[in-house]
Amino acid sequence: MQYPAVTSTSDSNPPNGSLPLPAATVELAPSYAIPIALVLLALPLLFIQIWIGGILVLFGLFLLVQAITLRLRFTEQALDIYRGERCIRQFPYQDWQNWQIFWPPLPILLYFREVNSIHFLPVLFDAKMLHTCLEQRCRQTA
Protein backbone atom coordinates (compact mmCIF):
# COMPACT_ATOMS: atom_id res chain seq x y z
CA MET A 1 0.00 0.00 0.00
CA GLN A 2 1.36 3.41 -0.94
CA TYR A 3 1.01 6.41 1.34
CA PRO A 4 0.74 9.88 -0.10
CA ALA A 5 3.33 12.25 1.30
CA VAL A 6 0.92 15.18 1.18
CA THR A 7 -2.84 15.29 1.29
CA SER A 8 -4.06 18.83 0.78
CA THR A 9 -7.03 20.02 2.79
CA SER A 10 -7.50 23.14 0.67
CA ASP A 11 -8.14 23.78 -3.01
CA SER A 12 -4.57 24.87 -3.68
CA ASN A 13 -1.94 22.16 -4.00
CA PRO A 14 1.76 23.01 -3.66
CA PRO A 15 3.70 22.99 -6.93
CA ASN A 16 5.68 19.84 -7.75
CA GLY A 17 8.98 19.67 -5.93
CA SER A 18 8.06 22.21 -3.27
CA LEU A 19 7.53 21.67 0.43
CA PRO A 20 3.99 21.04 1.60
CA LEU A 21 2.07 24.06 2.74
CA PRO A 22 1.68 24.33 6.52
CA ALA A 23 -2.11 24.37 5.98
CA ALA A 24 -1.98 20.98 4.27
CA THR A 25 -2.48 17.76 6.17
CA VAL A 26 0.61 15.61 5.82
CA GLU A 27 0.63 11.89 6.60
CA LEU A 28 4.09 10.45 7.01
CA ALA A 29 4.97 7.28 5.16
CA PRO A 30 6.13 4.41 7.39
CA SER A 31 9.78 3.43 7.66
CA TYR A 32 10.64 -0.11 8.67
CA ALA A 33 14.40 0.51 8.96
CA ILE A 34 14.68 0.56 12.77
CA PRO A 35 12.51 -2.53 13.46
CA ILE A 36 14.19 -4.60 10.75
CA ALA A 37 17.67 -3.50 11.83
CA LEU A 38 16.90 -4.46 15.43
CA VAL A 39 15.68 -7.91 14.43
CA LEU A 40 18.67 -8.50 12.14
CA LEU A 41 21.15 -7.34 14.79
CA ALA A 42 19.46 -9.52 17.41
CA LEU A 43 19.60 -12.74 15.38
CA PRO A 44 23.34 -13.36 15.96
CA LEU A 45 22.81 -12.58 19.65
CA LEU A 46 20.41 -15.50 19.87
CA PHE A 47 23.41 -17.83 19.45
CA ILE A 48 25.51 -15.99 22.04
CA GLN A 49 22.97 -14.89 24.66
CA ILE A 50 19.50 -16.25 23.94
CA TRP A 51 17.64 -14.07 26.45
CA ILE A 52 19.11 -10.77 25.27
CA GLY A 53 18.73 -11.75 21.63
CA GLY A 54 15.15 -12.87 22.25
CA ILE A 55 14.23 -9.63 23.98
CA LEU A 56 15.71 -7.58 21.11
CA VAL A 57 13.89 -9.68 18.52
CA LEU A 58 10.59 -9.21 20.37
CA PHE A 59 11.20 -5.47 20.70
CA GLY A 60 12.02 -5.23 16.98
CA LEU A 61 8.83 -7.13 16.11
CA PHE A 62 6.83 -4.85 18.43
CA LEU A 63 8.24 -1.78 16.63
CA LEU A 64 7.46 -3.40 13.28
CA VAL A 65 3.81 -3.84 14.29
CA GLN A 66 3.73 -0.19 15.42
CA ALA A 67 5.22 0.96 12.10
CA ILE A 68 2.56 -1.01 10.24
CA THR A 69 -0.42 0.16 12.30
CA LEU A 70 0.36 3.74 13.41
CA ARG A 71 0.34 6.89 11.27
CA LEU A 72 1.45 10.42 12.08
CA ARG A 73 -0.57 13.21 10.51
CA PHE A 74 0.47 16.84 10.69
CA THR A 75 -2.61 19.06 10.51
CA GLU A 76 -2.97 22.82 10.77
CA GLN A 77 -3.41 22.68 14.55
CA ALA A 78 -1.80 19.49 15.87
CA LEU A 79 0.25 16.36 15.36
CA ASP A 80 -2.30 13.54 15.29
CA ILE A 81 -1.50 9.87 15.85
CA TYR A 82 -3.80 7.41 14.11
CA ARG A 83 -4.28 3.68 14.41
CA GLY A 84 -6.09 2.76 11.24
CA GLU A 85 -8.71 5.46 10.71
CA ARG A 86 -9.09 6.26 14.42
CA CYS A 87 -7.25 9.21 15.98
CA ILE A 88 -5.79 7.92 19.25
CA ARG A 89 -3.84 11.02 20.34
CA GLN A 90 -3.45 14.71 19.47
CA PHE A 91 -0.57 17.02 20.33
CA PRO A 92 -1.54 20.67 19.65
CA TYR A 93 1.43 22.71 18.39
CA GLN A 94 0.55 25.58 20.73
CA ASP A 95 1.54 23.35 23.67
CA TRP A 96 4.95 22.42 22.23
CA GLN A 97 7.99 24.01 23.85
CA ASN A 98 10.82 22.17 22.10
CA TRP A 99 11.57 19.20 19.85
CA GLN A 100 14.64 17.35 18.66
CA ILE A 101 15.40 14.37 16.46
CA PHE A 102 18.22 12.39 18.01
CA TRP A 103 21.19 11.31 15.98
CA PRO A 104 20.58 13.11 12.65
CA PRO A 105 22.80 10.80 10.51
CA LEU A 106 20.51 7.90 11.46
CA PRO A 107 17.41 9.36 13.11
CA ILE A 108 16.08 6.93 15.69
CA LEU A 109 14.18 8.98 18.28
CA LEU A 110 11.94 12.05 18.29
CA TYR A 111 11.84 14.01 21.53
CA PHE A 112 9.33 16.76 22.10
CA ARG A 113 8.29 18.66 25.17
CA GLU A 114 4.85 20.03 25.75
CA VAL A 115 3.86 22.43 28.52
CA ASN A 116 3.01 19.61 30.94
CA SER A 117 4.80 16.54 29.56
CA ILE A 118 7.75 15.10 27.68
CA HIS A 119 7.38 12.57 24.84
CA PHE A 120 9.77 10.19 23.08
CA LEU A 121 8.73 8.47 19.85
CA PRO A 122 10.83 6.04 17.80
CA VAL A 123 11.28 7.31 14.25
CA LEU A 124 9.14 4.74 12.46
CA PHE A 125 8.28 7.21 9.70
CA ASP A 126 9.94 9.11 6.87
CA ALA A 127 12.57 11.03 8.86
CA LYS A 128 13.17 13.78 6.28
CA MET A 129 9.48 14.59 5.96
CA LEU A 130 9.14 14.42 9.77
CA HIS A 131 11.90 17.02 10.14
CA THR A 132 10.39 19.22 7.42
CA CYS A 133 6.93 19.14 8.98
CA LEU A 134 8.30 19.87 12.44
CA GLU A 135 10.28 22.86 11.16
CA GLN A 136 7.24 24.22 9.34
CA ARG A 137 4.75 23.81 12.15
CA CYS A 138 6.72 24.20 15.39
CA ARG A 139 9.95 26.11 15.31
CA GLN A 140 12.68 24.96 17.65
CA THR A 141 13.25 27.28 20.59
CA ALA A 142 16.44 25.75 22.01
C-alpha positions, 0 to 999 in steps of 0.5 A: 500500500502506498502512502501519499506524502501530502494530502491537501485540505485546501483547493490549492496544492503546492507545486511539484517539488516544493515543500507542503504548505503548513495548511496541508495535512501531511501523513508520514509514510512508514519506515521499517528501517529501525525494526528490521535493523533491530531484528537483524542485529538480534539474530546473531545474539540468539546464538551468544545470549539467547535471552538478550537476543530474544528480547531484542527480537521481540522489541524489533517485532513490536516496533514493526507492528507499530510501524505497520499500524500507526500513522502520524498526521500533521494538521494545521493545529496538531500532530495527530497519531492514528491507528487505522482510521481512528485518531488515538492522540493529538498534540496541539502545536501551541503546547509544544515548547521544544523538539529534537530528532536524536542522531541526525545521521541515522534518526532513531528517536523524536523528543518533544516537550509540551507544557506539561509533559515530555514525549519520546517516539521512535522514528518509524516514519519518513525522517526527512518529511518528519523534520520538514513538517516539524520545522514548518509547524513548530519552530525549535526554541532551544 
